[in-house]
Amino acid sequence: MAVDRFPVEAGHILMFARSIGDPNPIYADAEFAANSEVGAIPAPPTFVQASAQFDDEYPLRPKIGRPWFGSGREATGLKREPDSSRGGGESGMGRGLHAEQHYTYHRTLVAGDVLSATTFPGERWEKQGKRAGKLVFSETITEYRDANGELVVTARSVGVRTEKAVEG
Amino acid sequence: MPLRKSELQPGQSFRTVLVEDLKRTQLVQYAGSSGDYNPLHTDEIFATQVAGYPSVFAHGMLTMGMTGRVITDLVGAARLTSFGGRFTSQVFPGDDLSATATVDDIRDENGVPIVALSVRTVNQDDREVFSGYATARIDP
C-alpha cells in the first residue's frame, strides 16, 4: 500500500468514532476539542486504518467497472475454479484474516493533518493450525508521515491466510 | 482528565462495556468509516455460502477500535505512545464485548512518566477476542 495523500478530516473522525461506538465528545465537538489538552480533534487510536479510503489500489473496496467478489445475482461476483478459492490470492476469496495489529504513536494525530503512508514487507512464516489447516503469516510495516515528512504513526500488521474457514 | 503517576498502582484494573448485542449495522458502519468493504463482514450470503462461515463477523480492527476506548477513557485521547495486540477469536453479531485495562507498570522514559497497560477484550462467554497492550504518557 502506498497512499500519497491521506487528509485527516473532522467529519471522517466523527464517522469513525461513531462506527467504533465511542461517544467521547472530543471526536465530535470542535469547541470541546479546542479546549482540551491537545487543542484540536484527535484521531482515535486505530484511525489510520482508514487510510485505505485513500489507497487507489486497496483491494477490499469495489471499483467502478471491475468485478467484485461480494454477492449480487450470485453468491459471489467472481468466477473461479474451486481450487483457486482455497487460500489463493490476498483476501480475495475471504481466506485472509487479520491476526495482529501494533501501533507506535510518535505524536498525536489531529484533524487537519495530511499524511502520506508507505508500506514495507516484514517477516513471513508458516504454522500448522488446529482448526484451519496450514496458516501463512505475513507482516507489513506502514509509516505514516505528516506534511513535513515527520513520522506520526508506525503500524505493524500481521495477516494470516488459512486453508479453510476458521470455526468460531 | 490526564492520569497522575501518584494515582496509579500496578494491578489496578479498569473495565468498560464496549457493546451489547453487536448489530450487523455496526459492521456496515465500520466498513464505511474504515474503507474495508470485505464482504465477509457485511454480506451474509457471501460469508456463509462462499466463505463457509456461520455468519458475517466483525472486522478485527472494529474489535480493536472499540477496545481503544478503555484506554483513551482512562488516559485521555492524546496520550498514547503505543497500542497493539492479537485477535484471538472472532466476534459475531449478537456478541457482548467488554474490555479490561490492567496497570502492569509505571516508569519513567527519558524523564517522562509512562503507564504500561495490558488490555483484554472478552465476549459474553468470557472468551478472549483481543489480547494486547498499550503505553501512555501520564502526569508526574
Interface residues (C-beta under 8 A of the other chain):
Chain A: H12 M15 F16 R18 S19 I20 G21 D22 N24 I26 Y27 S36 E37 V38 P42 P44 P45 T46 Q49 A50 S51 A52 Q53 D55 Y58 L60 R61 P62 F69 G70 S71 A75 T76 S85 S91 M93 G94 R95 L97 H98 A99 E100 Q101 H102 Y103 T104 Y105 T108 R156 K164 A165 V166 E167 G168
Chain B: M1 P2 L18 V19 Q26 Q29 Y30 G32 S33 S34 G35 D36 Y37 N38 P39 L40 T42 D43 I45 F46 A47 Q49 V50 A51 G52 Y53 P54 H59 G60 M61 L62 M64 G65 M66 G68 R69 I71 T72 D73 G76 A77 A78 L80 T81 S82 F83 G84 G85 R86 F87 S89 Q90
